[in-house]
Amino acid sequence: MERTCVLIKPDGLQRGFVGDVISRFEKKGLKIIGMKMLRMDKKLAQEHYAHLVDKAFYPDLEKFVTGHPVIAFVLEGKDAIEVVRNMCGITNARKAASGTIRGDLSMSTSRNIIHASDSREVAKKEIVRFFQKEELFDYTLNENYLYAADE
């Protein structure tokens, strides 16, 4: 099973899309193995967006992601990185396909609801960046466990 890191950006929280976004991944069959709300500080933002720090738009991006909380979570599943990226849609939400998270919920490039790891190497770095080992859970739910409390 493959793991990927996902962030629901501040606009996703502010607009009330957390449940919708998470529900899409769960309905697809991906398993949440860790989740938390956090506020990025400047150091964490600069580390996470190191590839963008030299861009003209970076100061606005940093202000955006450090000014409000984000939801970070790790999803697990077969081909999770590719599946999640396809579900998110392209970065420019105005051009993202209908049916994708960005295509359905956003009109922006920077305030586009969600971030998702784009490769195995990046996913490993991002998971470690946002989660301690003990914050990730390996679990299997089966029918006996789910209904045992009803008996």
C-alpha positions, 0 to 999 in steps of 0.5 A: 500500500502506498501513502500520501500526504494531503493538506486542506488549505485555509480556504477549504476550512474557511469555506466549510469543505473539510467534510466534503473533501475527506468524504470523497477520499473515503468513498474512493476507498482510501484509508485515513491513517493520520489527521490533525489541524495545525497552524504552519509557522514561517519556518514550516511554510518555507520548508514545505514550499521551498521550491516556490520561495523564490517566486514573486507570489511566495510572500502572499502564499506564505501569509495565506498558509501561516495566517490560518489553520490547515488540516493535514492527513495521510491517506493509504491505498493502492496507487494513493499518490496518483489517485489523490492527485487525479481527484484533486485536479490541476493546480489552476482550479479554473481549468481543473476538470469538473468532478475534481476537488479543485474543479468543483470547489475553487476558481483560484491557483493559490487558494485552490482548497488542497495540496497533495504530494506529487511523488513517492519521494515528496510524500515520504518527506511531507509525511515526516514533516507533518507527522510523528511516527506515533501519530500514524495508525495501522488498523484494519476494520472488519465487520465483526469489529464494526457491529460487535458493540450493537450486540 
